[in-house]
Amino acid sequence: MSVDTNTVRHIAKLARLAMSEEELERLVPELNNILGWVEQLGEVNTDGVEPLTAVIDQKLRLRDDVVNDGNCRDEVLANAPDAQHGFFAVPKVIE
C-alpha cells in the first residue's frame, strides 16, 4: 500500500492538522517508508511464537488486599465542615 498527497491531506483533515502543501509533499515518502516497514513485519515467520506483552518476564508485586479502617477517623473528620458522633453531618435533603 502506498499513500499519495491526497491521502495525506485526508489524514491531516481527519486529525485536524493544518498543513501546507510543502509539508504534505514531505510526509508522502515518510509515510510510505513506514508502511513499507509494516509490510516487512508481515513477512516474518511467527509460527510457534507465543504472544507477549513485554520482552522481559516481569511479575507484578502485589500487596495483600487487607481491609482496614485506616485508623485515622479523627484526622479525616477534622477536615469536615460539620461532624457529629464520629460521622460527617450533611443537611437533610428529603422531607
C-alpha positions as CSV (number, residue, x, y, z in Angstrom):
1,M,0.0,0.0,0.0
2,S,1.2,3.5,-0.7
3,V,-0.1,6.9,0.0
4,D,-0.2,10.0,-2.2
5,T,-0.7,13.7,-1.4
6,N,-4.5,13.4,-1.4
7,T,-4.4,10.6,1.1
8,V,-2.0,12.6,3.4
9,R,-4.3,15.7,3.0
10,H,-7.3,13.5,4.1
11,I,-5.4,12.1,7.1
12,A,-4.4,15.6,8.1
13,K,-8.0,16.8,7.8
14,L,-9.2,13.8,10.0
15,A,-6.5,14.7,12.6
16,R,-7.5,18.3,12.3
17,L,-3.9,19.3,11.4
18,A,-3.3,22.4,9.3
19,M,-0.5,21.6,6.8
20,S,1.0,23.4,3.9
21,E,1.4,21.8,0.5
22,E,5.2,21.6,1.2
23,E,4.5,19.7,4.5
24,L,2.1,17.4,2.7
25,E,4.6,16.6,0.0
26,R,7.4,15.9,2.6
27,L,5.2,13.5,4.5
28,V,4.3,11.3,1.5
29,P,7.7,9.4,1.3
30,E,7.9,9.2,5.1
31,L,4.5,7.5,5.4
32,N,5.4,5.2,2.5
33,N,8.6,4.2,4.3
34,I,6.6,3.4,7.5
35,L,4.1,1.4,5.5
36,G,7.0,-0.5,3.9
37,W,8.4,-1.4,7.3
38,V,5.0,-2.7,8.4
39,E,4.8,-4.8,5.3
40,Q,8.2,-6.3,6.1
41,L,7.0,-7.2,9.5
42,G,4.2,-9.2,7.9
43,E,6.8,-11.4,6.1
44,V,8.3,-12.6,9.4
45,N,7.5,-16.2,10.3
46,T,5.9,-16.1,13.7
47,D,4.7,-19.8,13.8
48,G,5.1,-21.2,17.3
49,V,5.9,-17.8,18.9
50,E,3.8,-17.1,21.9
51,P,2.4,-13.6,22.1
52,L,3.9,-11.4,24.8
53,T,3.4,-8.1,26.4
54,A,7.0,-7.4,27.3
55,V,10.4,-8.6,26.3
56,I,11.4,-9.1,29.9
57,D,9.4,-11.6,32.0
58,Q,8.1,-9.4,34.9
59,K,5.9,-10.4,37.8
60,L,3.6,-7.8,39.4
61,R,4.4,-7.3,43.0
62,L,1.0,-7.0,44.6
63,R,0.4,-6.3,48.3
64,D,-2.2,-8.3,50.2
65,D,-5.7,-6.9,50.0
66,V,-6.4,-6.2,53.6
67,V,-9.5,-4.3,54.7
68,N,-8.9,-1.8,57.5
69,D,-10.4,1.5,58.5
70,G,-7.1,3.4,58.2
71,N,-7.3,4.2,61.9
72,C,-7.4,8.0,61.1
73,R,-11.1,8.8,61.7
74,D,-10.3,11.9,63.8
75,E,-7.9,13.4,61.3
76,V,-10.4,12.9,58.4
77,L,-13.3,14.4,60.4
78,A,-11.1,17.4,61.3
79,N,-11.5,18.4,57.6
80,A,-15.3,18.1,57.6
81,P,-17.4,21.3,57.8
82,D,-19.7,19.5,60.3
83,A,-19.2,16.2,62.1
84,Q,-21.4,14.6,64.7
85,H,-20.9,11.4,66.6
86,G,-17.9,10.4,64.6
87,F,-19.6,10.8,61.2
88,F,-19.9,13.5,58.5
89,A,-23.0,15.6,59.1
90,V,-24.9,16.6,56.0
91,P,-28.0,18.6,55.6
92,K,-31.3,16.7,55.2
93,V,-32.4,16.7,51.6
94,I,-35.6,14.6,51.7
95,E,-38.6,15.9,53.6
